[in-house]
């Protein structure tokens, strides 16, 4: 959220001055209405979740993951994706085997569709699907994201026909304008910059470059990629001033401004930040027209009530909390920061007058006096911008950490540079898009400025990325940490408010106040780690990924890849690490070089030297050179390129740790096999009275070697009976032989495989062998991430899908 735009909008509107005795809320009935609504929705969400699910997810009992269905619906709007078209439907009737259900909205995808207009009635046959829930800690919750938009299922169209050509002329006009402006951007800008401006001005992120998205988010300016209060305020100011210039009456100017803002909101989808900004600006204009004062907090409360009535599930969404948290930061924290640093706005004005008088009374010619005066003005303006940006950060930092698990350390300072330039960027991009519809050469000239401004943004972010500690990975704070932080913050604000007429008191004790604020931040940034052994088998689809944290705090990852989930490192493994406050992997152990074990590792290693998760050591199995294929050698080369230390292990080699015993059981030195699976690294781990064995994808030859080692007379260092076995090769029928299972006798067997995978893993024969030895079975395709915590005596099992909190 942008500091300067929020601050400017708060200043432009007259404020309602409240008597002290009346307090903060007495004359703000909208705040009381909002508080009551928030309480009601919170109770419903927390205590009536099952009832809400039955009401909105009415097909869950009818379908498993997907089912053949037919739908009749109206077109709301469409969005072109890279390889398909997203069709947002309304007034939907779903027919599944002659059972009819009705939904207000539904999201459909189609490869080829006829030309559609908003309001068209359509018929489609295809598959209705549940929206995927997260199966790992930290994974993005797509189900909650769409639930906020009142969308509860998605539909894949096999065929789609228009049954009624009647359409909404107003919405169709807006969609055509949007398409024409988007085509102007596409024509005038390179693909990367086109994606940024399309997201920034038109709200369409489907073509946004992922590297740019990550770069902006990592530096605290991700809000620029969404239509926010900054964009709405700039557009509103431009429209208003333009209409004033042509000397329209105030009433007509206000009317056309409001109509244009609402049309822009409709054209771009009315996201929560857009809705909030539009409603607040409309209230501000309306208050001015009827001669009433405008109160920022009351306006924010009214907009929140309107949004929550339309979208009740948005209450706990990131966009809602960040948008309204920013308003509270500007309205409540910013004036108190001014009080602490300068003694309030009166203190700033006094300080400014004194400095300007000293300059005028001093020696120097007119030019030097002019320069020094402007330096004073610039310093004051920069200081106010910094404090307004800081106030927003203080109000929203718990929300940022709760949803993203990391904090961009230099974000406050980067915003000081990019926010002032953003006004120019938005004006140029909007003007260029409109101009391009009429005169493309003129638009190209305008977009030259847009291109170079975006390059400046990218350069600033890359410079920040090169600085140490540019990202602080904190993990997800607990609700208790967040509550304590806000309690301390409220107490500080209360003390300042109570003594706001005594600026000397505040200035005298400002260090105490600042130290208290820093203490609250320390509480918020504290990451709790389980002090025993922590082992997590992540759900990466058809693949393997095991994370281990020893009681010493040393971190290990065994494999990390998938054959059926794209970008598994970016969307499943890295979020899990950030969620747990892990910013460094001490060791990665690659069992073998198949893609379903290393695809995510490649992503992690590629970002290791510039991202937020760093890798210190990489451990490779060391079979004969004949086994080391191109994938193996490429991974070794990549590690060396990224300055990651490489190690090669064979049977009997140990990984040293203060509290745990890790021993390699496979492959033996110069091991030869035609299959990469056979030379998979097998690791035995002993902690206290408990033992684990991780089998990779080892096959018959490797299993025989492991069996010989475990049954030999020199095997005193290994367990007689393993507590936990990670089943080899995702549960294939030819792995985990009866002899090996009998020797290991695991109390718990963990199978990592993809849901409904095409290989049929785990195979029936393997499951029968496990049942014979009475081993408990957990599967990542059914339970999501399987997390084992161990105090050295007892192992606690948590299945994420069943036990997520």
Secondary structure, 3 states (H helix, E strand, C coil): CCHHHHHHHHHHCCCCCCCHHHCCCCCCHHHHHHHHHHHHHHHHHHHCHHHHHHHHCCCCCCCCCEEEEEEEEEEEEEEECCCCEEEEEEEEEEEECCEEEEEEEEEEEECCCCCCCCCCEEEEEEEEEECCCCCCCCCCCHHHHHHHCCCCEEEEEEEEEEEECCCCHHHHHHHHHHHHHHHHHHHHCCHHHHHHHHHHHHCCCCCCCHHHHHHHHHCCCHHHHCCCHHHHHHHHHHHHHHHHHCCCCHHHHHHHHHHHHHHHHHHHCCCHHHHHHHHHHHHHHHHHHCCCCCCHHHHHHHHHHHHHHHCHHHHHCHHHHHHHHHHHHHHHHHHHHHHHHHCCHHHHHHHHHHHHHHHHHCCCCHHHHHHHHHHHHHHHHHHHHHHHHHHHHHHHHHHHHHHHCEEECCHHHHHHHHHHHHHHHHHHHHHHHHHHHHCHHHHHHHHHHHHHHHHHHHHHHHHHHHCCCCEEECCCCCHHHHHHHHHHHHHHHHHHHHCCCCHHHHHHCHHHHHHHHHHHHHHHHCCCCCCCEEEEECCCCCEEEEEEECCCCCEEEEEEEECCCCCHHHHHHHHHHHHCCCCEEEEEEECCCCHHHHHHHHHHHHCCCCCCCEEEEEEEECCCHHHCCHHHHHHHHHHHHCCCEEEEECCCCEECCCCCEEEEEECCCCCCCCCCHHHCCEEEEEECCEEEEECCCCCHHHHHHHHHHHHCCCCCCCCCCCCEEECHHHHCCCCCCHHHHHHHCCCEEEECCCCCCCCCCCCHHHHHHHHHCCCEEEEHHHHCCEEEEECCCCEEEEEHHHHCC
